[in-house]
Each structure stands twice: as C-alpha cells, then as structure tokens.
Amino acid sequence: MNIKCLIGCFLFFFTVQFVNAQDLRTGNTEGEQTEMRTEAGEFDAPLDGIVEKNIITDRRVLPYDPIREADIFWEKRVWRVIDVREKLNLPFAYPVEPFFAILMKAAEEGEITVYGTEDDKFSYPLAPDEVASMGATVDTIIAFDPETYEEEITIVRNDLNPEDIKQFRIKEIWFFDEESSTLQVRILGIAPLKDEYDENGNYKYTTPLFWAYYPECREILARHKVFNPNNDASPMTWEDMMEMRQFSSYIMKRSNVYDRKVEDYLTGVDMLLEAEKIRMEIFNFEHDLWSY
C-alpha cells in the first residue's frame, strides 16, 4: 500500500507540475487572463514590439528663444507649398496616421484653434463643430425595402478623406537676428489644401480649408511619430520634422507691394524658376553680410 501511495503521489505531483508549466508557457494563467481583459470586458492587445516605447510620449517641447524686436535686422515673409505626392513628402500621406488627420482631430476636439481662410493672419477662429462639418458632404440614397418594396430615403454623411488632401501651404518668416548673427526661420501657419471640382468632375481650383497656428500645434505634433523609412527604431516626431525642415517645397509667394502670388504673373517652368530665384535671394542676403 505504501508503494502504491508513493506512486500515486508522484503521478499527482508530476501532473500538477506539467499543467502549471503549460499554463506558464502559453500565458493562460488565471491572473494573466484577468489582466488580458479590461473592466469593460474588452480585449487588451499584447505589446506590438520588443519594448514599450515612451520616448516620444514623455518628451517636452522646448520653447523658442526669445527675440527682441530691436535685434531683428531683416525680415521677409514667405509662403510655400508642400506636395505630399513628392517622394520626400510621402510621410505626410502615411495611411496609418496622415498629417491632415492629426490636425483635423486636434481641431475637432478643441486641442488647437484653427482659423478661417478669409485671410492668413489668423483673424477668424473656427468652432470645433464648424471644423467637423468642413469638407463633409451629405448624399441622399433611395433604397427599396425587401419586404414591403417601398422606397426608403436614407441620408448619408461623407466625411473628408485624408487622401484628398494632396498639398499643404506653409506661412513662415525668415529673419536675421543681430544678437546671434544668424539667419533663422519660424513657421507661423499650416493650411491643408483641397482640390475643388465641378459637377462633371473637372478640376476648378485649389482652396485652403483652414489655417492652423503652428506655435500652438507644436505640443500636438510632438506627440505623434513620423514614419522613418530608414529606421523604425529612430523616434522622430512631426515637430522634429518641421523644425529640421525635412520636407520638399516650393515658394508660391513672398511679401511684395502688390500682394500677389508667383502664379499671378508667371506660369509653368517660369514660375518654378522664379521660386528658385526668391530662395537664392534669401540665401545670398546672409552670404553677403560677411566678407571672406
């Protein structure tokens, strides 16, 4: 009897250890099962990566260096256009989190204030509900009830697709700071551009949806990661990208006495050559300040 009891105890102990090992291996212990479920009963997804990355979420945006009005020796306002279809600008259209979707969500939730396009001086703030209805269309669909065969009219709301935003307009100021003897640039505003079409689908013109004040958007943009095609482990935010100017653009306007755009008096290749000429004038201004 003693031998049978010992054998039975051994088999029971071995079975318990084997079951516990299987549970630990598959992560199906009762405690882990409880942790995998939230209080609302929703499934808590496992970590999609090696470690939990908190570098971007924990970082803080450094404020701009204070500039005295008396130290600004020279200043020029420039408007640029960023085309997301260019190879260098493809992160703007990253389908997981497009740049336009970040701005739109922040404006709808009231995290930032966007302004109307009556001018580009941020004079007309828009309410979050105005932003939510911006660009959305309402269609009426007639369907038939399969049981009564009667017509049913359904109203469908079509929200603006981020893929329809193919360009962004940037307003910036180039200035020379006498205190640091450097030529600097500050971005003032960002406006997403939307193409407008007629009833036949023919292109009419491109118009800005709203103006976002960039200094206010820095905190929001610093919490969203930019897709890095070279290294997924290299964290870079939209605020980093804009400050380091890692985008391709062309100048569409500079401050002038006529307040006109380049496209108002030039077209085609001449317009691009004029934009390059304006860029070189800014570069040569700083270059000519020094003697070699």
N, C-alpha and C positions, 0 to 999 in steps of 0.2 A: 504494500500500500504506500510505503514511503517513497519507493521508486516511482510509482505512478503519479504521486502527488508532485514530486520534483519535476517529472517530465511535463506534467500539466502546467505547473507554474512557469516552467521555462518557455513552453509554447505560448502561453498567455503574454508573458513579458516580451517575447520576440514579436508577437503580432502587434502589440501596442506600440513598440518602437518603430516597426515598419510603417504603420499608419501615420504616426507623427512625422516620420521622415518624408513620406509622400506629401503630407499637407504642407510642410515647410518648403519642399521643393516646388510645389505648384502655387504656393501663396494662398492656399484656400483655408487657412485657419479661421476660426470664428471671429477673432479680433480683427484680422485683416478684412474679412468680409464686411464687418461693421464699418470699417474705415472707408471701404470702397463705395459705400452708399452715403449720400448726404441725408440731412434731416428731411428734405423734401422727397426722398426716395429716388433721386436722380443718380445716374451712374457717374462716379468720379473717375475721369480718364487717367490712365497712368502717365508718367513723365515721358514726353516725346523728346528724348535726348539722353545725354550722358549725365549731366548735372543740371540743376535748376539755375538758370541764368538770370541774375538780378542786377547786373552792372548798369543796364540802361534804366531800369525802374528806380534804382537808388540814386542815380546821379542828379546833380543840381545844375541849373543853367547859370553861368556866370554873367552878371550884368555888364553892359557896355562900359568902357572907360568914360568918365565924364569929360566933355569937351566944352571949353569956354567959347563963347561967341567971338571974343577978340582974337582967339587963336586960329580961327578959320580964315586962311589966307585966300583960298579959291574954292569955288563950289560949282558943280554942274549936275543938273537932274537929267536922268537917262531912263527911258522906258525900253524894256527888252521883251522878246517873245521866246518862250521855251516850247519847242515842238517835241511831244513825247514820242513821236514816231522815229526820231533820230536814235542811232544806236546808243549813244552816251546817255540819253534820257529815258531809256526803257524802264528803269526802276520807277519812274513816275506812273507807269501803267501796270505795275506789278499786280496781277489779278487777286492775290490774297488780300492785300490792303492797299488799294490805289491812293495816291496822294490826294486826289479830289475827295475821296470818301472820308479821309481823315478830317479835312477842313469842313466838309458838309456835316458830319456827325457832331463835331465840336460846336458848330454854329447852331444846329438844331437843339442841342442840349444846353445851350446857353453858356458854354465854357469860354467862348470867344464872341466878340461882337463883329459882325460884318456890316458893310455899308453899301448903299445903293450906287448905281453906276451913272447917276446924273453928273457927277464929276469924279475925279480921282483924288480928292482932298479929304476923304473920309468925313463928309458933312452930313450924310443922311443914314443914321443907323437903322438896321432892319431888325424886326422882332423875330424870335425863333420860329413862330408859326408862318411868317412870311417866307423864311428860308426854306421851310419844309415843303411849301407849296410851289417853290420856284422850280421851273423846268418840268413839273409834272403835268401830264395830260389826262383827260377823262374821256373814255370811249363808251359808247352805248352799244351793247351787244344784244341782238334779238335771238332767242333760243326757243325751242319747242318742248313743251312738257311731254315726256314719253307716254304718260298715262292719259292725259286729257287732250293732248295735241293742241294745246292753246299756246299762243305766243307769250313769252316772258321777256321783259326788258330788264337787262342787268347792266348796271353802271360799274365800269372797271377803271381803277386808277392806275396809271402807268407812271412810276417814278423814273426820275432821270437816271439813265445808265452811266456809270463812271467811264465806260468805254467810249461814250460820245464826246468826252472832254479830251481833245487832242492837243490843246495848246494852253499855255498859261502866260499871263502878262505880268511882268515884274517892274515895279517902280523903285528906283534906287537913287541915291545921292553919292556922287564922288566928291571928295573934298580933301584939301591939303591942310594938315594940322601943323601949325608952326611950332608948337611945343615939342612934338616928337619928330618933326621934319619928315613926315611920311604922308603918302597919298593913300587915303582909306576910302572904303565904300560901305555904306549902310543900306540895307534893303528896307524900304518903307511899306510896301504893299504887294499883295499877290492877288491876281484876279483870274479865275478859270474862264476860258473862252469856249463858247458853244456855237456850232455852225447852225444857221437857220436855213430852212428850205421852204419852197412854196408847195402848193397842193399837189403839183406834179412831181415833186421830188427833186426839183432843180435848185442848186445852191444859190442863195441870195447874198448873204454876208455873214460875218463872224461878229458876235457881240459878247461882252463880258457879262457874267451872271451876277457877280458881286465883288466887292473889294474887301480883302481881309488885311487888317493891320498887322504886319509881320512881327514887330516887337512884342505884341500881345500873344502871338501864336507860338513864340519860341518855347514856352513851357510845354505846350501840347506837342509840338513837333519833336521835342527832346525825349518824349516817352514812346516814340514809335520808331521801330527799326527799319532801316533801308536795306533792301536786298543787295548783298555784295556778291557779284558774280565770280569773284576770285577766291573768297574765303568766307565760309558760313560762320566761322568762329570769331571773325573780326567784327565786333559790335560798332555800328555807325548809325547814328540817328539822322532824321531829316534835318534837324537843326545843324548837325555837323556838316551835312552835305551842302546846305545853303550857305553856311559861313565859309566853308572851304571852296565854294563855287565849283563844285564838281558836276557841272551841267553845261550843256551846249546851248547857246542862244545867239540871237542877232538883234541889233539895235533897230527899233522901229521909230524912235523919236528921241530928240533931246530938246531941252528948253531953248526956245527961239522966239524972236519978236513976233512971228506970225502964228505961233502956237499950232503948227501944222506937223503932220507926220511925214516920214520919208516917202510913204506911198502916195502922198497927196501931190507930189511933184516929180516922182520918178517911178518907173516900173521895171519889172524883170531883173536882169543882171545889174542894171544901173542902180537899182535900189539896194542890192547886196553890196555893191562897191561903195555906195555912199555910207552904208552902215559900217563897213570896214574902215572907211576914212574917218568917221567920227571916233571909232575905237582908237585909232592910231593918234588922233589929236589929243586924246586924254593921256595916252602913254607918252607922247612927245612932250607934253606940258611938264610932267615930272622930270623927264630926262633933261630938258633944257634948263631946269633950275640949278643944275650942278655943272661945274666946269671940271674938265678932266685934263 
